[in-house]
Structure formats: structure tokens, C-alpha cells
Amino acid sequence: MAYVTDADRKCGCFLCPVREAPACDANLVVFKGVEAFVVLNRYPYVSGHVMVAPYRHLASPLDLSESEGREMMSLVRRSMIAIQNVYCPQGFNVGMNVGQAAGAGLKDHIHVHVVPRWNGDTNFVPVIGEVKIIPESLEVTRERLERAFPGQEV
């Protein structure tokens, strides 16, 4: 409901402004690489839900350069390591929706979702009440994951 009623949400791409911005609570950026970055999903399924995106505004993974594709996959891996170290999930959903027909909410700037999962993590609240309960603020999640990135082997 927060997404639907967010009057402050601007039209257009919410990922592109990250290019020039520092990692911080305001933009939810966790880590910035050379050609891609990691950002929290503002409306997460669970705590730790991040997205990995290229800086370039691209509609399809077919448009990625080889180096952008490699860095994105490296950041997916590094995100999983950080999430594993912070939240100890029992599994992950990793994937992207390419194009509106595939369910992409942001159809013109590709991104990979990295979603930690736990056995039995779906409960009646999102199923019956169409509500998500996240046990931790986005600012706390971002700070915890940001601290988990440095020192990782690349």
C-alpha cells in the first residue's frame, strides 16, 4: 500500500539518480562498483532484499557490455555473501523480470533481485492481508549490509 499511495514518488527511473550519489540512507545504496551498484528494494519482500543494477539505463541484459554483465554477477555473489553473513538465510531467490510482459515494475532499467529466504517465511499476513511486515528499518538494513561488503574477496 505504501508504494501505491506514495505521493512523493517521482515518475521515471529511480535507479538512474544513484549514478552520482554517494551510498547513504536517503538513496538506500549499499555498495557502488565501477559499472554497477547494489541498492535496497524500497518495498522489500523481506529484510535484506537488494537489487543489483548497471549504472547505464538499459532495458535488457542483451544490451549489457561483457564487463557490466561480469560486474553485475560479481555483485549478486557479493550481495549473497553479505546477506548470508548478516541474516543467515536458508536460501535465496535471485532473478530479473525483463520487460513489462514479464512483470518488470521498472521496465527500462534492468536489475537483478537478490531476496533472502527462510523456511516458512511466508505467513498469513501477506497472503490474507496484502501487507508485508519487515522487522527492521531500511536504514538499519542498509547499514548492516554496507558493513558486510568491505573485506570480501572479489
WOQUIDA-V512664 format. One record per backbone hydrogen bond with DSSP energy under -0.5 kcal/mol. NH is the residue of the N-H (numbers start at 1). CO is the residue of the C=O. If there is no record, write none. Layout:
((NH:CO) (NH:CO))
This chain:
((5:1) (6:2) (6:3) (7:5) (9:6) (18:15) (19:16) (20:17) (21:17) (21:18) (28:24) (29:24) (30:38) (31:38) (33:36) (37:53) (38:31) (39:51) (40:28) (41:49) (42:40) (44:41) (49:46) (50:48) (50:114) (51:39) (52:112) (53:37) (54:110) (55:35) (58:56) (63:60) (64:61) (69:65) (70:66) (71:67) (72:68) (73:69) (74:70) (75:71) (76:72) (77:73) (78:74) (79:75) (80:76) (81:77) (82:78) (83:79) (84:80) (85:81) (86:82) (87:83) (88:83) (88:84) (90:117) (91:117) (93:115) (95:113) (98:96) (99:97) (102:99) (103:100) (104:99) (107:105) (109:106) (110:58) (112:52) (113:95) (114:50) (115:93) (116:114) (117:91) (121:118) (123:121) (127:123) (128:124) (129:124) (129:125) (131:125) (134:132) (135:133) (141:137) (142:138) (143:139) (144:140) (145:141) (146:142) (147:143) (148:144) (149:145) (149:146) (150:146) (152:149))
